[in-house]
């Protein structure tokens, strides 16, 4: 894994503050505040990183990749169940302090805060992975995903979303400098690629190349993201190798989402969250997914495979109806 000085501190800073939720007090729940509160609780924060597609966007804005969330990783030691609870309590306390003046905070319960601002809470604790995720909703911008990681075996899906930018120099800037940050006065940040070679991953990002390894390690196999990349104009590094990897993607997807109801919920959620402002791409996406599943699924019984293909085709017709673009009967294929 390579470390590269990327010199994009100002772009990182702008990105963080444009995407940070709850605009009435945009700095109340800043990464600095979360980090400081954790350390006051005795939880050491080793570093704070911008992760995934948001980091890719900072490194190369014209990639066509876009980004859905502002994904931040806090490197911490999650030694016990108690530390997991402390981390969640710190974030909820920060949210409470963030509320505007005039709000009676004594009447705001943790459950109320959670229902209003927390979209997702996840905790993973096993032999290889120890981490938690708190996803904060933001109606006027990108959602903010706070991930607190002790260990995480797999940190990327594809090379183009494998980047992490270490933000510590930005977060410490205010404590070290009397002058405010500006476009021509800002610290340098360091970038890494979890894929391995930073320059190779950057070349993939610039050239819109799809490359990964061991997709069977990824929850869902990376199948939905893979089809999303195809629709956005990305091309496999090797068509032959990717055909083989597609089979692993499909197999892992159907292991994790074996029930047709689970598949429908997953697909509907993915369409809703990953195509904001790109609703016209949903049909192409579903047809691409249909093709990949049809070509590369070897792990399902015949009726299960037909059931999944029918689900994807039905969703495709539905999104056309939502856009008032109904195909002619001759262009509709039914799967039985």
N, C-alpha and C positions, 0 to 999 in steps of 0.2 A: 504494500500500500504506500503510495507516494504522497508527500506533503508539498504543496506548492504555494508560494506567496502570490496571491491573486490581485492585491492592490485595489480592491473594490469596496473599501470601507464606507464610502459615502453612499454608494448604491445600496449596500446592505442596510444602512441606517434609514435611508428613505423608504426602502421596502418594508422594514419593520414597522415604521410609524404610519405608513399608509394602510397597512393591513391589520394593525392592532385593533381589537374590537372596542366598542362602547365609547363613542367619540366624545362624550361629555368630559371625561378626564382621561385622555389617551395614555398618560404616563403612569396612572395609578396602578395598573396591572402590567407594567413593563417587565421585561426579563430581569432587569436589575433589582426590582422590588421583590420578585419571586425568589431570586437567588439570595438576597439579603435576609428575607424572612426564613428561608430554609436554614441558612447558616446560624441564625439566632437560635434555632431549635437544635443546634448541634449536628445538623446534617451537612456534611461537607459536599460542596458542588465542585467537581473536578474541572468541568468546562461546560460551556453552553454553545450549542451548534444549531445553525440553520440547516435543515435537512431536505433531501429529496428534490422534488420538482421546483420548489421555491428557490433552492440553492442553484439549480440548473438555470433558472430564469435570471438570477443575478449574474451568473457567469456568461450567459449567452442569451440575450433577450429575443433574438430573432430565430430561435430554434423551432418555433411552431409547436412546442411542447405545452406551453401554458402552465398554469398551476392553480390547483383548487383550494389548497389550504396553506397557511403559514405554519410550518412544521418545525417545532423547536425541541431539541433534545438537551436535557439536563443530565450530565453524568454524575450519578450519586451512588452511594452504597446502600442498597436495600437489604440490610442484614436480617430484618425480622418483620413480622406482620405489623408490629407497632410502627415501624418506620413508614410502611405503606400508608397507614392511617394518618400519620403526621404530615406526610406530603399532601394528601388530599385536604386535610384541615387547613394547611397553609394556603393552598390555592383558594379555598372557599373563603377564608378570612380576607385574602386580598380582594376577592370579588365584592365582599361586603363593604370593605373600605372604599372601594371604587364607586359605589353608588352616589348619585348626586346629593348635594346639600338639600336639606328639607325632608329627606326620606327618613321615616322613623325606623331606624335599623333594629331597634329592640323587638319590633314585630315581624322582622324578616327571619324566617327559620331556614336552616340549611336545606331543607326540602324545597322551599320556595325558590331559593337561589339556584338550586340544581335544575328545577323545572324551567326556570327562566333563561339560564345561560349555558347549562351543560348539555351538550348534544350526546356525548358518549363518555362512559367510564369503563375502562378496561384494566384488569390486573392479570398478569401472567407470571406464574412462579413455578418453575420446574427445573430439571437438572441443567438445562442449557440456557434458559431464558429467565431473567428476573427484571421485569419492567412494568410500569403502569402508564396509562394514557388518560388524559383529561382533555376532551375536545370541547372548545368553547364556541358557541354560536355567535355569528356576527351578521345581522341582516343587511348591513350596508357595505360589507366587504368580504374578505376571505375569512373563513373559520380559522381559529387558532388552535393548533394541536400541541399540547404540552406533554412531552413524553419524558418520563423519568426512568433512566436506564442504568441498571447495574450491569447486566449482561444481555446480549441480544445476538444470537448466532447469525441470523440473516438480516442484513440492514438495507437491502436494495432488491428491486425486481429486475431492472435492466440497467445497462451501463449508463444510459442517458439520465437516469434518476438516482444514480449512486453517489451523488456529490454531497459533501457536508462542508460547511464553512464555519470555522471556529470564531466565535463572536467575542471572546474574552477581551481582546484589545479594544473593541468598541465599548463594551460595558464598563471598562475601567477608565475610559477616556475622560469622563466628567470628573473623576476623582484626581486625575493627574494633570489636567490642563486648565488653565484659567480662561482660555479662549474657547468659544463655542465651535462645534464642528461645522465645517463648510465644505463646499465642493473641492476647493483647493487646499483644504487643511483637515486631514482626517487620518486615522491610523490605517495601517495595512492589515488585512486579514489573511488567514491561511486556509487553503482549500485542500480537501482530501477526496479521493474516490474509493468507496468501499468495494468497487468492482476490481480494483487493483491498480493498474497503470493510469495515472491521472491524465497524461497527454493522450493516451489511446481513447479513454472515455470522452475527453473533450473533442477529439476528432469525430467520434461517433455523434456527439451532440451537434457539432457544426454541420456535419454531412447528413444528418437525420438517418443514422444507421441503427438497426435493432440488433443488439447483442446481449446475451445473458449466459449463465451457466447453471446447471443443476436446478431447473425450474421446479422440480419435484420437492424442493426445500421450501418453496414459497406457498403460503396459504392461498388456496385457489389457483395455484400453479402459475400465476401471472397471466392467465388466459385473457381476462377482461382488459387488462392494461395493454397486452400485446395487440389485441384487435383495435384498441383506441389508437395506438401508435400507427398501425397500418392506415387507419382512416385519416390520420393527420399527415400522411405522406411519407412516413418513415419506411425504410426498406431493410429487409434482413441482410445481415452481413454475409451470410451464405444461405442461399435458398435450400440447398440439399440438407445442410445441418439443421436449419430451422424447421424443415418438415419433420425431422426426427424429434426435435424439441417440442413441437406442437403436440405430439402424442403424449409426452410427459405432462405438458400443461393441462391437456384435457383430462388425463387420468387423475391428476391431483385435484383438479376442480371438482370432479364428480365424487372423489373421496370426501372432500370437505363439504360438498353440497349435494348429498346423495338423493334427497327428497325433492320431488318436483315443486312442492310449495316453497322450500328453501331456495331453490333455483330462481323461482319467480320473484321472491322478495329481494334476493341479491341483485338480480338484473334491474328491477324497477328502482331500487335504491341507487344503483350505479348510474343509470340513465338520468336520474333526478340530480345527482350531485356532480357529475362530471361533464355535463353538457349545458351548463348555464351560459346563455348567450350564444350557444351553438346548437340550438334545438334542431336546426335543419340537418345536422349531421347524424342524428340518432338513427334514421332509417338505414343509411349507409353502414353505420356501425353494426346494427343488428344483422344486416345481410352479410357483412364480413364475418361476424361471429358464427352465423349459420353455416357459412362455407367452411370455416375452420373446424367446427364441431363435426360437420358432415364428413369431412376428409380425414380427420385425425382421431376420432373417438374409437378406441378398440376395446374399452373396458366395460361397455354396457351391453345388456341384452338388447335384442332387436326392438322390442316394444318400448324399452326405456329410452333408447336413442331416438326413436320416432316421437316419443312424448316430448322430449326436450326440444327437438327440432320444431315441432308444432308450437311449443310455447314461444320460441324465438320468432317464428313467422307470425304468430298472433300479435305479439308485441309490436312487430314491424308495421302491421296493418293499422294497429291502434295509433302509433305515432303519426302515420300518414293522415289518419282521420282527424287527429288533433290539429294538424297543419292544413286541413281542408284540401288535402291532395290525395284523393282516392284513385288507385290504379284501375285500369280497365280490367274486365274479367279475364281477358286473355293473358294478362301479366301476373295473375295471381296463381300461385301453386299451393295446393292443399296437401298436407301430409297426413296419412292415416296409419 
